[in-house]
Amino acid sequence: MNAEFFNALEQLEKEKGIPQAYMIEKIEQALLSAFKKEFGSTALMRIDTDYTKKKMRVFLQKEVVEVVEDPICQISLEDARQTSKRAKLGQMIEKEVKTDTFRRISAAAAKSVIIQGIREGERHAMQEAYENKKEELITVTVERIDRDNGDVLLRLDQGTNWLTRAEQIPGETFTVDQKIKVFLTEVNREARGPVVSLSRIHPKLVWRLFELEVPEIQDGTVIIRGVSREAGSRSKIAVYSRDPDVDAVGACIGNRNMRIDNVVSELAGEKIDIITYSEVPEEYIAAALAPATVNSVTMLPEGRACRVTVDPDQLSLAIGREGQNVRLAARLTGYKIDIKAE
C-alpha cells in the first residue's frame, strides 16, 4: 500500500468528509479479518503505517518457542535461526506479507469490511455536518422520484436523504434537479434509518422562510411569535414590531407583496394570513380570526377558553371551510374558541 493508497484516502476525506485516521483503523480491521482467513484464526500480525513516507506494511508474526504447539503463530528456535541468527526464545519473528497475494476469499472479506467502514464514515460525517443545522432550513436538489410511493431522493451537501410522501406538501410535484427548501427536523444518531429527517409540512418551515425573506426579522426588529399551519392549504403567522415606526405585517408582506409572494411560491401556493401579535388575549384572538371581523371576545372562566361574537354574515368566514380558520386561530393563540353570531 503506497502513495496512491494514501492519496485515495486524502481524496475520500475531501469528498466525503471521512477522516484518514478513521479509514486507516477500518482498513487495519479489514486486514486482520483477511489475515486470519488466509493464515488461520490464531495468526498474529503487525501493521506498520508510515504517514510521512505514505507506506503501509503488514507482517506475519511468530513466537520463538522450544516446542511448537501451534505452527500458525509459533516457530522453533532452530527454524527461527534460519531467518535470524540472533533469534532467541520468547522473541517474535516477523515476515512481511504482500496483501496482493491474498486469496479471493480473504480479499473479499477485507473489501467487505472496508466498504462497511466507508458507509459508517459517510454516515458519521453527515451526522456531524448537520448536527448544528437541526431545526433549520436547508436547500437541496431533487435527485430521483420514486413513482411507486411518491418519496423523493434529495441530494444534500453531504450525501443523500429521502423526503417521504407524508412530509411533502399535499399536491406538490417535483422534477429532477429542481432545488427546493426543506426543514431539518431531526438528526438520527442511531445506526439504522435515515441520517436526517426532512419535512415540507412542518410549521417551522413557514417561520424560517419568513426569516429568510424579511430583513427586519433577521435583524430582530420584527419578531415572530407563532405559526399554525395546515400544509398545502393555509397558514397563520403572528408577528409584532419592537420599533413603533416599523409595521410588522407590512414588513412581512413587502413592497408589492414581493416577500410574501416568494414564501407562497416556495409553499406551492399555500395561503398565508399575517396577523399582529398582542399581549392582550382578546386582541390577539380577534386578529387571529382574520379575515373575519370580530365584534367581541369574552374570556371564559374554564381554562384557556373564550367566546367570540361576529355578525351573521361573518360567521362562515370566521369558522372557515370545514372549520379551518377557527382551528388555525385556536392553535396559534392556544385558546379554545367558541364562535357565535349576534
Buried (B, 14 or more C-beta within 10 A) or exposed (E): BEEEEBEEBEEBBEEBBBBEEBBBEBBBBBBBBBBBBBBEEEBBBEBEBEEEEBBBBBBBBBBBBEEBEEEBBBBBBEBBBEEEEEBEEEBBBBEEBEBEEBEEEBBEBBEEBBEEBBEBBBBBBBBEBBEEBEEEBBEBBBBBBEEEEBBBBBBBEBBBBBBBEEBBBEEBEBEEEBEBBBBBBBBBEEEEEBBBBBBBBBBBBBBBBBBBBBEBBEEEBBBBBBBBBBBBBBBBBBBBBEEEEEBBBBBBBBEEEEBBBBBBEBBBEBEBBBBBBBEEBBBBBBBBBBEBEBEEBEEEEEEEBBBBBBBEEBBEBBBBEEEEBBBBBBBBBEBBBBBEBE
